[in-house]
Amino acid sequence: MPELNGKVVLVTGAAKRIGRAIALRLFQEGARVAIHYSSSEAEALETAGECGGAPLFRANLESVAEIERMFAEIDTQFGRIDGLVNNAARFTKFDPLTVTEADWDYIHDVNLKAVFFCCQQAARRMKAQGSGRIVNISSLGGLRPWAEHAHYCASKAGVIMLTQALAKAFAPEITVNSVAPGVIPFGEWNEAMAAMLKATPAGRVGTGEEIADAVVYFLRASNFVTGQIMAVDGGLSQR
Ligand SMILES: NC(=O)c1ccc[n+]([C@@H]2O[C@H](COP(=O)([O-])OP(=O)(O)OC[C@H]3O[C@@H](n4cnc5c(N)ncnc54)[C@H](OP(=O)(O)O)[C@@H]3O)[C@@H](O)[C@H]2O)c1
């Protein structure tokens, strides 16, 4: 997908933060953006307005039935899908000694199960069209172990392996790549983030726009770039 102009790209969790930055950037590149959200309706409407009145798609991604309905709505609205950015996710902190089944499912249903089924829905359509681009947002936490986020790290490591396995499964028409953000704050700050900042070779935290740059690279790259994981983390993963 060398040019994004006119391409239909779905961004999940696009109402705010990194997803919003990705949606705005894709709109600037000329893409027809499909804005997914779940609970952040006001922010989604604002983002959609800034993306030229882009259509909104509401779905709780924990449910495969809702994922299927969302893709059917995209069929109705656009009649095709050229790109998928799996950005929506959950992040919680739990002592692994006390994690419950419900805690585990809370993370994995959105961070890993939904990513797989969104990839499946998109890929069926992209195969029929003859081309497509999928970018999964993983995390530095999928590359490096964080003791109090073992369940989250496992979900994001799963996203990384899913990216690599699906890159093989969906080739040659479709590429599947992943961007792994480092610390990308939107006003929040805590001791763990301060410690990560201190260890970051770039000496600063990142921005949603920097994640969007990497997403655009993968969306525009030829099908010779697939199964790749790009850490956008100021070099933190190299420590
Ligand atoms: N920010 C960071 O420092 C950082 C670092 C590493 C990796 N990442 C990854 O980058 C991506 C974006 O990060 P972020 O911090 O911008 O994310 P975020 O604000 O925590 O989450 C993005 C969106 O995910 C959606 N979401 C959550 N549960 C959902 C569900 N059940 N169904 C549908 N949507 C759901 C939410 O949509 P609604 O608000 O509409 O409900 C939310 O706005 C995530 O994949 C995250 O893991 C972020």
Ligand as a Chemical Component Dictionary entry (heavy atoms), coordinates in Angstrom:
data_LIG
# 
_chem_comp.id                   LIG 
_chem_comp.type                 NON-POLYMER 
_chem_comp.pdbx_formal_charge   0 
_chem_comp.three_letter_code    LIG 
# 
loop_
_chem_comp_atom.comp_id 
_chem_comp_atom.atom_id 
_chem_comp_atom.alt_atom_id 
_chem_comp_atom.type_symbol 
_chem_comp_atom.charge 
_chem_comp_atom.model_Cartn_x 
_chem_comp_atom.model_Cartn_y 
_chem_comp_atom.model_Cartn_z 
_chem_comp_atom.pdbx_ordinal 
LIG N1  N1  N 0  0.823   4.721  26.414 1  
LIG C1  C1  C 0  1.916   3.984  26.595 2  
LIG O1  O1  O 0  2.870   4.384  27.282 3  
LIG C2  C2  C 0  2.042   2.638  25.934 4  
LIG C3  C3  C 0  3.212   1.902  26.135 5  
LIG C4  C4  C 0  3.338   0.651  25.532 6  
LIG C5  C5  C 0  2.325   0.158  24.726 7  
LIG N2  N2  N 1  1.204   0.904  24.539 8  
LIG C6  C6  C 0  0.150   0.344  23.688 9  
LIG O2  O2  O 0  -0.258  1.323  22.746 10 
LIG C7  C7  C 0  -1.675  1.203  22.519 11 
LIG C8  C8  C 0  -2.360  2.526  22.846 12 
LIG O3  O3  O 0  -1.974  2.916  24.142 13 
LIG P1  P1  P 0  -2.773  4.019  24.959 14 
LIG O4  O4  O 0  -2.015  4.256  26.210 15 
LIG O5  O5  O -1 -3.083  5.142  24.044 16 
LIG O6  O6  O 0  -4.080  3.117  25.244 17 
LIG P2  P2  P 0  -5.285  3.260  26.212 18 
LIG O7  O7  O 0  -5.712  4.662  26.275 19 
LIG O8  O8  O 0  -4.982  2.565  27.490 20 
LIG O9  O9  O 0  -6.353  2.361  25.413 21 
LIG C9  C9  C 0  -6.710  2.648  24.087 22 
LIG C10 C10 C 0  -8.165  2.359  23.903 23 
LIG O10 O10 O 0  -8.453  0.974  24.008 24 
LIG C11 C11 C 0  -9.855  0.888  24.051 25 
LIG N3  N3  N 0  -10.355 -0.314 24.732 26 
LIG C12 C12 C 0  -10.031 -0.783 25.945 27 
LIG N4  N4  N 0  -10.827 -1.837 26.246 28 
LIG C13 C13 C 0  -11.657 -2.020 25.178 29 
LIG C14 C14 C 0  -12.703 -2.935 24.880 30 
LIG N5  N5  N 0  -13.087 -3.883 25.746 31 
LIG N6  N6  N 0  -13.330 -2.830 23.695 32 
LIG C15 C15 C 0  -12.968 -1.862 22.833 33 
LIG N7  N7  N 0  -11.996 -0.966 23.050 34 
LIG C16 C16 C 0  -11.355 -1.046 24.219 35 
LIG C17 C17 C 0  -10.341 2.125  24.821 36 
LIG O11 O11 O 0  -11.403 2.702  24.067 37 
LIG P3  P3  P 0  -12.550 3.601  24.781 38 
LIG O12 O12 O 0  -11.813 4.667  25.540 39 
LIG O13 O13 O 0  -13.374 4.106  23.664 40 
LIG O14 O14 O 0  -13.301 2.671  25.708 41 
LIG C18 C18 C 0  -9.095  2.994  24.915 42 
LIG O15 O15 O 0  -9.333  4.357  24.625 43 
LIG C19 C19 C 0  -2.144  0.031  23.375 44 
LIG O16 O16 O 0  -2.114  -1.142 22.603 45 
LIG C20 C20 C 0  -1.092  -0.025 24.463 46 
LIG O17 O17 O 0  -0.972  -1.312 25.051 47 
LIG C21 C21 C 0  1.030   2.115  25.136 48 
# 
loop_
_chem_comp_bond.comp_id 
_chem_comp_bond.atom_id_1 
_chem_comp_bond.atom_id_2 
_chem_comp_bond.value_order 
_chem_comp_bond.pdbx_ordinal 
LIG N1  C1  SING 1  
LIG C1  O1  DOUB 2  
LIG C1  C2  SING 3  
LIG C2  C3  SING 4  
LIG C2  C21 DOUB 5  
LIG C3  C4  DOUB 6  
LIG C4  C5  SING 7  
LIG C5  N2  DOUB 8  
LIG N2  C6  SING 9  
LIG N2  C21 SING 10 
LIG C6  O2  SING 11 
LIG C6  C20 SING 12 
LIG O2  C7  SING 13 
LIG C7  C8  SING 14 
LIG C7  C19 SING 15 
LIG C8  O3  SING 16 
LIG O3  P1  SING 17 
LIG P1  O4  DOUB 18 
LIG P1  O5  SING 19 
LIG P1  O6  SING 20 
LIG O6  P2  SING 21 
LIG P2  O7  DOUB 22 
LIG P2  O8  SING 23 
LIG P2  O9  SING 24 
LIG O9  C9  SING 25 
LIG C9  C10 SING 26 
LIG C10 O10 SING 27 
LIG C10 C18 SING 28 
LIG O10 C11 SING 29 
LIG C11 N3  SING 30 
LIG C11 C17 SING 31 
LIG N3  C12 SING 32 
LIG N3  C16 SING 33 
LIG C12 N4  DOUB 34 
LIG N4  C13 SING 35 
LIG C13 C14 SING 36 
LIG C13 C16 DOUB 37 
LIG C14 N5  SING 38 
LIG C14 N6  DOUB 39 
LIG N6  C15 SING 40 
LIG C15 N7  DOUB 41 
LIG N7  C16 SING 42 
LIG C17 O11 SING 43 
LIG C17 C18 SING 44 
LIG O11 P3  SING 45 
LIG P3  O12 DOUB 46 
LIG P3  O13 SING 47 
LIG P3  O14 SING 48 
LIG C18 O15 SING 49 
LIG C19 O16 SING 50 
LIG C19 C20 SING 51 
LIG C20 O17 SING 52 
# 
